[in-house]
Amino acid sequence: MSSADEAPVAEIPGDTLRTGLLDRFREVLGDALVDSHLKAGDDLWLRIRSDSWRAAGHAARQLGFDYFCFLSAID
C-alpha cells in the first residue's frame, strides 16, 4: 500500500480548558503542586502539598470556582 492510500492518523483531541487551569495552578503554587492527572474532556486531578491547600483554594476561587466537592488525604 502506498503512502497515498494510507488513512490519515487521527489526532488526539486536546483539552485547552483543563490544560490552562493546570498551567495557572502551576504558576500560583509552584513546587507545592506535587502531581497532576488530566483526563482530556473529563477531569483534572491535582496533588498538592498539605501546607498549600489554603493557597490552592484561593487560586481556585480566583479562577472562578465557587464549589468545593472533594478532598482526600493520605497519612
PDB file of N, CA, C and O in Angstrom:
ATOM      1  N   MET A   1       0.844  -1.164   0.000  1.00  0.00           N
ATOM      2  CA  MET A   1       0.000   0.000   0.000  1.00  0.00           C
ATOM      3  C   MET A   1       0.895   1.234   0.000  1.00  0.00           C
ATOM      4  O   MET A   1       1.822   1.326   0.805  1.00  0.00           O
ATOM      5  N   SER A   2       0.631   2.161  -0.875  1.00  0.00           N
ATOM      6  CA  SER A   2       1.444   3.371  -0.949  1.00  0.00           C
ATOM      7  C   SER A   2       0.994   4.371   0.114  1.00  0.00           C
ATOM      8  O   SER A   2      -0.101   4.254   0.665  1.00  0.00           O
ATOM      9  N   SER A   3       1.850   5.355   0.397  1.00  0.00           N
ATOM     10  CA  SER A   3       1.517   6.350   1.415  1.00  0.00           C
ATOM     11  C   SER A   3       0.282   7.156   1.038  1.00  0.00           C
ATOM     12  O   SER A   3      -0.399   7.678   1.921  1.00  0.00           O
ATOM     13  N   ALA A   4      -0.020   7.268  -0.246  1.00  0.00           N
ATOM     14  CA  ALA A   4      -1.215   7.996  -0.692  1.00  0.00           C
ATOM     15  C   ALA A   4      -2.479   7.226  -0.329  1.00  0.00           C
ATOM     16  O   ALA A   4      -3.546   7.823  -0.189  1.00  0.00           O
ATOM     17  N   ASP A   5      -2.371   5.893  -0.174  1.00  0.00           N
ATOM     18  CA  ASP A   5      -3.527   5.067   0.150  1.00  0.00           C
ATOM     19  C   ASP A   5      -3.758   4.919   1.656  1.00  0.00           C
ATOM     20  O   ASP A   5      -4.805   4.429   2.080  1.00  0.00           O
ATOM     21  N   GLU A   6      -2.798   5.337   2.446  1.00  0.00           N
ATOM     22  CA  GLU A   6      -2.916   5.169   3.896  1.00  0.00           C
ATOM     23  C   GLU A   6      -3.913   6.171   4.469  1.00  0.00           C
ATOM     24  O   GLU A   6      -3.966   7.333   4.065  1.00  0.00           O
ATOM     25  N   ALA A   7      -4.691   5.687   5.412  1.00  0.00           N
ATOM     26  CA  ALA A   7      -5.665   6.552   6.079  1.00  0.00           C
ATOM     27  C   ALA A   7      -4.920   7.542   6.980  1.00  0.00           C
ATOM     28  O   ALA A   7      -3.918   7.182   7.598  1.00  0.00           O
ATOM     29  N   PRO A   8      -5.400   8.775   7.055  1.00  0.00           N
ATOM     30  CA  PRO A   8      -4.737   9.747   7.929  1.00  0.00           C
ATOM     31  C   PRO A   8      -4.869   9.330   9.395  1.00  0.00           C
ATOM     32  O   PRO A   8      -5.887   8.773   9.806  1.00  0.00           O
ATOM     33  N   VAL A   9      -3.848   9.602  10.155  1.00  0.00           N
ATOM     34  CA  VAL A   9      -3.857   9.296  11.579  1.00  0.00           C
ATOM     35  C   VAL A   9      -4.678  10.363  12.282  1.00  0.00           C
ATOM     36  O   VAL A   9      -4.431  11.558  12.118  1.00  0.00           O
ATOM     37  N   ALA A  10      -5.645   9.929  13.057  1.00  0.00           N
ATOM     38  CA  ALA A  10      -6.486  10.872  13.794  1.00  0.00           C
ATOM     39  C   ALA A  10      -5.683  11.500  14.924  1.00  0.00           C
ATOM     40  O   ALA A  10      -4.946  10.812  15.630  1.00  0.00           O
ATOM     41  N   GLU A  11      -5.828  12.790  15.089  1.00  0.00           N
ATOM     42  CA  GLU A  11      -5.147  13.477  16.176  1.00  0.00           C
ATOM     43  C   GLU A  11      -5.927  13.289  17.470  1.00  0.00           C
ATOM     44  O   GLU A  11      -7.157  13.245  17.471  1.00  0.00           O
ATOM     45  N   ILE A  12      -5.207  13.183  18.544  1.00  0.00           N
ATOM     46  CA  ILE A  12      -5.841  13.092  19.852  1.00  0.00           C
ATOM     47  C   ILE A  12      -6.356  14.486  20.199  1.00  0.00           C
ATOM     48  O   ILE A  12      -5.595  15.452  20.153  1.00  0.00           O
ATOM     49  N   PRO A  13      -7.634  14.602  20.546  1.00  0.00           N
ATOM     50  CA  PRO A  13      -8.162  15.937  20.840  1.00  0.00           C
ATOM     51  C   PRO A  13      -7.502  16.525  22.084  1.00  0.00           C
ATOM     52  O   PRO A  13      -7.217  15.814  23.047  1.00  0.00           O
ATOM     53  N   GLY A  14      -7.268  17.810  22.046  1.00  0.00           N
ATOM     54  CA  GLY A  14      -6.679  18.492  23.189  1.00  0.00           C
ATOM     55  C   GLY A  14      -7.739  18.916  24.186  1.00  0.00           C
ATOM     56  O   GLY A  14      -8.937  18.756  23.953  1.00  0.00           O
ATOM     57  N   ASP A  15      -7.289  19.445  25.271  1.00  0.00           N
ATOM     58  CA  ASP A  15      -8.191  19.937  26.302  1.00  0.00           C
ATOM     59  C   ASP A  15      -7.614  21.248  26.805  1.00  0.00           C
ATOM     60  O   ASP A  15      -7.002  21.303  27.872  1.00  0.00           O
ATOM     61  N   THR A  16      -7.814  22.295  26.031  1.00  0.00           N
ATOM     62  CA  THR A  16      -7.191  23.581  26.346  1.00  0.00           C
ATOM     63  C   THR A  16      -7.721  24.176  27.642  1.00  0.00           C
ATOM     64  O   THR A  16      -6.982  24.863  28.346  1.00  0.00           O
ATOM     65  N   LEU A  17      -8.982  23.928  27.972  1.00  0.00           N
ATOM     66  CA  LEU A  17      -9.536  24.462  29.217  1.00  0.00           C
ATOM     67  C   LEU A  17      -8.786  23.905  30.426  1.00  0.00           C
ATOM     68  O   LEU A  17      -8.287  24.667  31.253  1.00  0.00           O
ATOM     69  N   ARG A  18      -8.708  22.593  30.529  1.00  0.00           N
ATOM     70  CA  ARG A  18      -8.057  21.973  31.690  1.00  0.00           C
ATOM     71  C   ARG A  18      -6.553  22.177  31.672  1.00  0.00           C
ATOM     72  O   ARG A  18      -5.942  22.325  32.730  1.00  0.00           O
ATOM     73  N   THR A  19      -5.949  22.188  30.504  1.00  0.00           N
ATOM     74  CA  THR A  19      -4.513  22.469  30.411  1.00  0.00           C
ATOM     75  C   THR A  19      -4.226  23.882  30.913  1.00  0.00           C
ATOM     76  O   THR A  19      -3.240  24.100  31.617  1.00  0.00           O
ATOM     77  N   GLY A  20      -5.075  24.835  30.558  1.00  0.00           N
ATOM     78  CA  GLY A  20      -4.915  26.205  31.036  1.00  0.00           C
ATOM     79  C   GLY A  20      -5.061  26.302  32.540  1.00  0.00           C
ATOM     80  O   GLY A  20      -4.314  27.031  33.193  1.00  0.00           O
ATOM     81  N   LEU A  21      -6.023  25.568  33.101  1.00  0.00           N
ATOM     82  CA  LEU A  21      -6.200  25.558  34.557  1.00  0.00           C
ATOM     83  C   LEU A  21      -4.971  24.970  35.239  1.00  0.00           C
ATOM     84  O   LEU A  21      -4.497  25.507  36.241  1.00  0.00           O
ATOM     85  N   LEU A  22      -4.461  23.882  34.707  1.00  0.00           N
ATOM     86  CA  LEU A  22      -3.269  23.256  35.268  1.00  0.00           C
ATOM     87  C   LEU A  22      -2.088  24.220  35.221  1.00  0.00           C
ATOM     88  O   LEU A  22      -1.349  24.345  36.197  1.00  0.00           O
ATOM     89  N   ASP A  23      -1.913  24.891  34.105  1.00  0.00           N
ATOM     90  CA  ASP A  23      -0.826  25.873  33.984  1.00  0.00           C
ATOM     91  C   ASP A  23      -0.963  26.981  35.017  1.00  0.00           C
ATOM     92  O   ASP A  23       0.027  27.401  35.616  1.00  0.00           O
ATOM     93  N   ARG A  24      -2.177  27.454  35.227  1.00  0.00           N
ATOM     94  CA  ARG A  24      -2.404  28.530  36.207  1.00  0.00           C
ATOM     95  C   ARG A  24      -2.092  28.055  37.621  1.00  0.00           C
ATOM     96  O   ARG A  24      -1.461  28.780  38.389  1.00  0.00           O
ATOM     97  N   PHE A  25      -2.520  26.858  37.970  1.00  0.00           N
ATOM     98  CA  PHE A  25      -2.201  26.322  39.300  1.00  0.00           C
ATOM     99  C   PHE A  25      -0.690  26.146  39.462  1.00  0.00           C
ATOM    100  O   PHE A  25      -0.148  26.396  40.539  1.00  0.00           O
ATOM    101  N   ARG A  26      -0.013  25.717  38.399  1.00  0.00           N
ATOM    102  CA  ARG A  26       1.454  25.594  38.466  1.00  0.00           C
ATOM    103  C   ARG A  26       2.103  26.946  38.736  1.00  0.00           C
ATOM    104  O   ARG A  26       3.034  27.042  39.536  1.00  0.00           O
ATOM    105  N   GLU A  27       1.614  27.990  38.071  1.00  0.00           N
ATOM    106  CA  GLU A  27       2.151  29.339  38.278  1.00  0.00           C
ATOM    107  C   GLU A  27       1.971  29.787  39.721  1.00  0.00           C
ATOM    108  O   GLU A  27       2.900  30.318  40.331  1.00  0.00           O
ATOM    109  N   VAL A  28       0.790  29.576  40.260  1.00  0.00           N
ATOM    110  CA  VAL A  28       0.466  30.059  41.604  1.00  0.00           C
ATOM    111  C   VAL A  28       1.122  29.214  42.694  1.00  0.00           C
ATOM    112  O   VAL A  28       1.630  29.758  43.675  1.00  0.00           O
ATOM    113  N   LEU A  29       1.116  27.899  42.534  1.00  0.00           N
ATOM    114  CA  LEU A  29       1.554  27.003  43.603  1.00  0.00           C
ATOM    115  C   LEU A  29       3.005  26.549  43.498  1.00  0.00           C
ATOM    116  O   LEU A  29       3.582  26.092  44.484  1.00  0.00           O
ATOM    117  N   GLY A  30       3.592  26.668  42.330  1.00  0.00           N
ATOM    118  CA  GLY A  30       4.988  26.259  42.173  1.00  0.00           C
ATOM    119  C   GLY A  30       5.191  24.803  42.548  1.00  0.00           C
ATOM    120  O   GLY A  30       4.433  23.936  42.114  1.00  0.00           O
ATOM    121  N   ASP A  31       6.217  24.527  43.356  1.00  0.00           N
ATOM    122  CA  ASP A  31       6.543  23.144  43.711  1.00  0.00           C
ATOM    123  C   ASP A  31       5.579  22.538  44.730  1.00  0.00           C
ATOM    124  O   ASP A  31       5.710  21.364  45.076  1.00  0.00           O
ATOM    125  N   ALA A  32       4.615  23.322  45.215  1.00  0.00           N
ATOM    126  CA  ALA A  32       3.572  22.774  46.084  1.00  0.00           C
ATOM    127  C   ALA A  32       2.605  21.899  45.295  1.00  0.00           C
ATOM    128  O   ALA A  32       1.891  21.081  45.877  1.00  0.00           O
ATOM    129  N   LEU A  33       2.578  22.067  43.974  1.00  0.00           N
ATOM    130  CA  LEU A  33       1.807  21.185  43.106  1.00  0.00           C
ATOM    131  C   LEU A  33       2.685  19.966  42.833  1.00  0.00           C
ATOM    132  O   LEU A  33       3.578  20.002  41.987  1.00  0.00           O
ATOM    133  N   VAL A  34       2.416  18.902  43.557  1.00  0.00           N
ATOM    134  CA  VAL A  34       3.270  17.721  43.545  1.00  0.00           C
ATOM    135  C   VAL A  34       3.055  16.868  42.297  1.00  0.00           C
ATOM    136  O   VAL A  34       4.011  16.340  41.728  1.00  0.00           O
ATOM    137  N   ASP A  35       1.800  16.734  41.874  1.00  0.00           N
ATOM    138  CA  ASP A  35       1.483  15.872  40.741  1.00  0.00           C
ATOM    139  C   ASP A  35       0.132  16.288  40.177  1.00  0.00           C
ATOM    140  O   ASP A  35      -0.640  16.990  40.830  1.00  0.00           O
ATOM    141  N   SER A  36      -0.139  15.847  38.966  1.00  0.00           N
ATOM    142  CA  SER A  36      -1.437  16.129  38.353  1.00  0.00           C
ATOM    143  C   SER A  36      -1.765  15.029  37.359  1.00  0.00           C
ATOM    144  O   SER A  36      -0.888  14.315  36.873  1.00  0.00           O
ATOM    145  N   HIS A  37      -3.050  14.916  37.077  1.00  0.00           N
ATOM    146  CA  HIS A  37      -3.516  13.982  36.054  1.00  0.00           C
ATOM    147  C   HIS A  37      -4.646  14.656  35.308  1.00  0.00           C
ATOM    148  O   HIS A  37      -5.639  15.069  35.907  1.00  0.00           O
ATOM    149  N   LEU A  38      -4.496  14.766  34.009  1.00  0.00           N
ATOM    150  CA  LEU A  38      -5.511  15.381  33.178  1.00  0.00           C
ATOM    151  C   LEU A  38      -6.169  14.298  32.337  1.00  0.00           C
ATOM    152  O   LEU A  38      -5.510  13.624  31.546  1.00  0.00           O
ATOM    153  N   LYS A  39      -7.464  14.140  32.516  1.00  0.00           N
ATOM    154  CA  LYS A  39      -8.248  13.223  31.691  1.00  0.00           C
ATOM    155  C   LYS A  39      -8.988  14.107  30.694  1.00  0.00           C
ATOM    156  O   LYS A  39     -10.022  14.694  31.013  1.00  0.00           O
ATOM    157  N   ALA A  40      -8.447  14.190  29.495  1.00  0.00           N
ATOM    158  CA  ALA A  40      -8.942  15.128  28.479  1.00  0.00           C
ATOM    159  C   ALA A  40     -10.452  15.024  28.289  1.00  0.00           C
ATOM    160  O   ALA A  40     -11.008  13.935  28.142  1.00  0.00           O
ATOM    161  N   GLY A  41     -11.093  16.183  28.295  1.00  0.00           N
ATOM    162  CA  GLY A  41     -12.526  16.252  28.085  1.00  0.00           C
ATOM    163  C   GLY A  41     -13.352  15.796  29.262  1.00  0.00           C
ATOM    164  O   GLY A  41     -14.575  15.710  29.158  1.00  0.00           O
ATOM    165  N   ASP A  42     -12.705  15.497  30.397  1.00  0.00           N
ATOM    166  CA  ASP A  42     -13.452  14.938  31.514  1.00  0.00           C
ATOM    167  C   ASP A  42     -13.091  15.552  32.859  1.00  0.00           C
ATOM    168  O   ASP A  42     -13.970  16.077  33.542  1.00  0.00           O
ATOM    169  N   ASP A  43     -11.822  15.502  33.261  1.00  0.00           N
ATOM    170  CA  ASP A  43     -11.487  15.900  34.624  1.00  0.00           C
ATOM    171  C   ASP A  43     -10.011  16.251  34.753  1.00  0.00           C
ATOM    172  O   ASP A  43      -9.192  15.936  33.890  1.00  0.00           O
ATOM    173  N   LEU A  44      -9.707  16.907  35.849  1.00  0.00           N
ATOM    174  CA  LEU A  44      -8.333  17.273  36.189  1.00  0.00           C
ATOM    175  C   LEU A  44      -8.137  17.029  37.669  1.00  0.00           C
ATOM    176  O   LEU A  44      -8.894  17.540  38.494  1.00  0.00           O
ATOM    177  N   TRP A  45      -7.120  16.248  38.009  1.00  0.00           N
ATOM    178  CA  TRP A  45      -6.787  15.981  39.400  1.00  0.00           C
ATOM    179  C   TRP A  45      -5.473  16.669  39.719  1.00  0.00           C
ATOM    180  O   TRP A  45      -4.534  16.639  38.924  1.00  0.00           O
ATOM    181  N   LEU A  46      -5.415  17.291  40.890  1.00  0.00           N
ATOM    182  CA  LEU A  46      -4.191  17.942  41.345  1.00  0.00           C
ATOM    183  C   LEU A  46      -3.779  17.341  42.673  1.00  0.00           C
ATOM    184  O   LEU A  46      -4.621  17.133  43.547  1.00  0.00           O
ATOM    185  N   ARG A  47      -2.503  17.060  42.835  1.00  0.00           N
ATOM    186  CA  ARG A  47      -1.962  16.601  44.118  1.00  0.00           C
ATOM    187  C   ARG A  47      -1.124  17.750  44.655  1.00  0.00           C
ATOM    188  O   ARG A  47      -0.141  18.163  44.039  1.00  0.00           O
ATOM    189  N   ILE A  48      -1.526  18.259  45.809  1.00  0.00           N
ATOM    190  CA  ILE A  48      -0.924  19.466  46.375  1.00  0.00           C
ATOM    191  C   ILE A  48      -0.455  19.165  47.791  1.00  0.00           C
ATOM    192  O   ILE A  48      -1.141  18.486  48.555  1.00  0.00           O
ATOM    193  N   ARG A  49       0.726  19.682  48.130  1.00  0.00           N
ATOM    194  CA  ARG A  49       1.230  19.509  49.499  1.00  0.00           C
ATOM    195  C   ARG A  49       0.202  20.054  50.493  1.00  0.00           C
ATOM    196  O   ARG A  49      -0.457  21.061  50.231  1.00  0.00           O
ATOM    197  N   SER A  50       0.076  19.382  51.628  1.00  0.00           N
ATOM    198  CA  SER A  50      -0.936  19.767  52.615  1.00  0.00           C
ATOM    199  C   SER A  50      -0.727  21.181  53.152  1.00  0.00           C
ATOM    200  O   SER A  50      -1.694  21.829  53.554  1.00  0.00           O
ATOM    201  N   ASP A  51       0.503  21.673  53.168  1.00  0.00           N
ATOM    202  CA  ASP A  51       0.730  23.037  53.658  1.00  0.00           C
ATOM    203  C   ASP A  51       0.310  24.101  52.644  1.00  0.00           C
ATOM    204  O   ASP A  51       0.406  25.296  52.923  1.00  0.00           O
ATOM    205  N   SER A  52      -0.153  23.675  51.476  1.00  0.00           N
ATOM    206  CA  SER A  52      -0.570  24.618  50.432  1.00  0.00           C
ATOM    207  C   SER A  52      -2.033  24.477  50.046  1.00  0.00           C
ATOM    208  O   SER A  52      -2.465  25.054  49.048  1.00  0.00           O
ATOM    209  N   TRP A  53      -2.801  23.721  50.819  1.00  0.00           N
ATOM    210  CA  TRP A  53      -4.212  23.558  50.497  1.00  0.00           C
ATOM    211  C   TRP A  53      -4.942  24.894  50.499  1.00  0.00           C
ATOM    212  O   TRP A  53      -5.777  25.147  49.630  1.00  0.00           O
ATOM    213  N   ARG A  54      -4.638  25.733  51.450  1.00  0.00           N
ATOM    214  CA  ARG A  54      -5.305  27.040  51.527  1.00  0.00           C
ATOM    215  C   ARG A  54      -4.982  27.877  50.285  1.00  0.00           C
ATOM    216  O   ARG A  54      -5.876  28.481  49.693  1.00  0.00           O
ATOM    217  N   ALA A  55      -3.714  27.911  49.896  1.00  0.00           N
ATOM    218  CA  ALA A  55      -3.310  28.657  48.694  1.00  0.00           C
ATOM    219  C   ALA A  55      -4.000  28.088  47.459  1.00  0.00           C
ATOM    220  O   ALA A  55      -4.388  28.842  46.566  1.00  0.00           O
ATOM    221  N   ALA A  56      -4.154  26.770  47.399  1.00  0.00           N
ATOM    222  CA  ALA A  56      -4.843  26.141  46.264  1.00  0.00           C
ATOM    223  C   ALA A  56      -6.311  26.555  46.241  1.00  0.00           C
ATOM    224  O   ALA A  56      -6.872  26.801  45.173  1.00  0.00           O
ATOM    225  N   GLY A  57      -6.926  26.631  47.406  1.00  0.00           N
ATOM    226  CA  GLY A  57      -8.312  27.078  47.489  1.00  0.00           C
ATOM    227  C   GLY A  57      -8.472  28.514  47.015  1.00  0.00           C
ATOM    228  O   GLY A  57      -9.416  28.840  46.295  1.00  0.00           O
ATOM    229  N   HIS A  58      -7.541  29.367  47.425  1.00  0.00           N
ATOM    230  CA  HIS A  58      -7.580  30.767  46.979  1.00  0.00           C
ATOM    231  C   HIS A  58      -7.366  30.860  45.467  1.00  0.00           C
ATOM    232  O   HIS A  58      -8.031  31.646  44.792  1.00  0.00           O
ATOM    233  N   ALA A  59      -6.449  30.066  44.942  1.00  0.00           N
ATOM    234  CA  ALA A  59      -6.190  30.071  43.499  1.00  0.00           C
ATOM    235  C   ALA A  59      -7.445  29.618  42.737  1.00  0.00           C
ATOM    236  O   ALA A  59      -7.799  30.196  41.710  1.00  0.00           O
ATOM    237  N   ALA A  60      -8.101  28.591  43.246  1.00  0.00           N
ATOM    238  CA  ALA A  60      -9.320  28.101  42.601  1.00  0.00           C
ATOM    239  C   ALA A  60     -10.400  29.179  42.615  1.00  0.00           C
ATOM    240  O   ALA A  60     -11.106  29.374  41.626  1.00  0.00           O
ATOM    241  N   ARG A  61     -10.520  29.869  43.730  1.00  0.00           N
ATOM    242  CA  ARG A  61     -11.520  30.944  43.844  1.00  0.00           C
ATOM    243  C   ARG A  61     -11.226  32.053  42.835  1.00  0.00           C
ATOM    244  O   ARG A  61     -12.142  32.576  42.200  1.00  0.00           O
ATOM    245  N   GLN A  62      -9.957  32.409  42.689  1.00  0.00           N
ATOM    246  CA  GLN A  62      -9.573  33.446  41.729  1.00  0.00           C
ATOM    247  C   GLN A  62      -9.853  33.026  40.288  1.00  0.00           C
ATOM    248  O   GLN A  62     -10.067  33.871  39.419  1.00  0.00           O
ATOM    249  N   LEU A  63      -9.850  31.734  40.043  1.00  0.00           N
ATOM    250  CA  LEU A  63     -10.140  31.218  38.703  1.00  0.00           C
ATOM    251  C   LEU A  63     -11.647  31.099  38.449  1.00  0.00           C
ATOM    252  O   LEU A  63     -12.068  30.675  37.373  1.00  0.00           O
ATOM    253  N   GLY A  64     -12.451  31.474  39.442  1.00  0.00           N
ATOM    254  CA  GLY A  64     -13.893  31.474  39.261  1.00  0.00           C
ATOM    255  C   GLY A  64     -14.633  30.280  39.834  1.00  0.00           C
ATOM    256  O   GLY A  64     -15.849  30.171  39.677  1.00  0.00           O
ATOM    257  N   PHE A  65     -13.917  29.385  40.497  1.00  0.00           N
ATOM    258  CA  PHE A  65     -14.581  28.239  41.102  1.00  0.00           C
ATOM    259  C   PHE A  65     -15.248  28.675  42.406  1.00  0.00           C
ATOM    260  O   PHE A  65     -14.673  29.430  43.191  1.00  0.00           O
ATOM    261  N   ASP A  66     -16.476  28.185  42.624  1.00  0.00           N
ATOM    262  CA  ASP A  66     -17.177  28.564  43.853  1.00  0.00           C
ATOM    263  C   ASP A  66     -17.800  27.368  44.568  1.00  0.00           C
ATOM    264  O   ASP A  66     -18.610  27.543  45.479  1.00  0.00           O
ATOM    265  N   TYR A  67     -17.427  26.156  44.164  1.00  0.00           N
ATOM    266  CA  TYR A  67     -17.958  24.954  44.788  1.00  0.00           C
ATOM    267  C   TYR A  67     -16.822  23.971  45.008  1.00  0.00           C
ATOM    268  O   TYR A  67     -16.103  23.626  44.070  1.00  0.00           O
ATOM    269  N   PHE A  68     -16.660  23.519  46.242  1.00  0.00           N
ATOM    270  CA  PHE A  68     -15.615  22.560  46.589  1.00  0.00           C
ATOM    271  C   PHE A  68     -16.306  21.239  46.932  1.00  0.00           C
ATOM    272  O   PHE A  68     -17.189  21.210  47.790  1.00  0.00           O
ATOM    273  N   CYS A  69     -15.915  20.151  46.274  1.00  0.00           N
ATOM    274  CA  CYS A  69     -16.634  18.900  46.499  1.00  0.00           C
ATOM    275  C   CYS A  69     -15.765  17.713  46.924  1.00  0.00           C
ATOM    276  O   CYS A  69     -16.318  16.669  47.271  1.00  0.00           O
ATOM    277  N   PHE A  70     -14.439  17.822  46.913  1.00  0.00           N
ATOM    278  CA  PHE A  70     -13.675  16.619  47.232  1.00  0.00           C
ATOM    279  C   PHE A  70     -12.289  16.961  47.750  1.00  0.00           C
ATOM    280  O   PHE A  70     -11.584  17.784  47.167  1.00  0.00           O
ATOM    281  N   LEU A  71     -11.907  16.333  48.834  1.00  0.00           N
ATOM    282  CA  LEU A  71     -10.558  16.426  49.380  1.00  0.00           C
ATOM    283  C   LEU A  71     -10.182  15.056  49.887  1.00  0.00           C
ATOM    284  O   LEU A  71     -10.967  14.403  50.574  1.00  0.00           O
ATOM    285  N   SER A  72      -9.002  14.624  49.556  1.00  0.00           N
ATOM    286  CA  SER A  72      -8.525  13.333  50.010  1.00  0.00           C
ATOM    287  C   SER A  72      -7.157  13.528  50.640  1.00  0.00           C
ATOM    288  O   SER A  72      -6.382  14.372  50.190  1.00  0.00           O
ATOM    289  N   ALA A  73      -6.857  12.764  51.667  1.00  0.00           N
ATOM    290  CA  ALA A  73      -5.563  12.868  52.328  1.00  0.00           C
ATOM    291  C   ALA A  73      -5.028  11.465  52.610  1.00  0.00           C
ATOM    292  O   ALA A  73      -5.796  10.530  52.840  1.00  0.00           O
ATOM    293  N   ILE A  74      -3.732  11.334  52.591  1.00  0.00           N
ATOM    294  CA  ILE A  74      -3.066  10.066  52.897  1.00  0.00           C
ATOM    295  C   ILE A  74      -2.145  10.311  54.063  1.00  0.00           C
ATOM    296  O   ILE A  74      -1.356  11.255  54.053  1.00  0.00           O
ATOM    297  N   ASP A  75      -2.241   9.469  55.066  1.00  0.00           N
ATOM    298  CA  ASP A  75      -1.409   9.607  56.254  1.00  0.00           C
ATOM    299  C   ASP A  75      -0.356   8.528  56.264  1.00  0.00           C
ATOM    300  O   ASP A  75       0.455   8.465  57.188  1.00  0.00           O
TER     301      ASP A  75
END
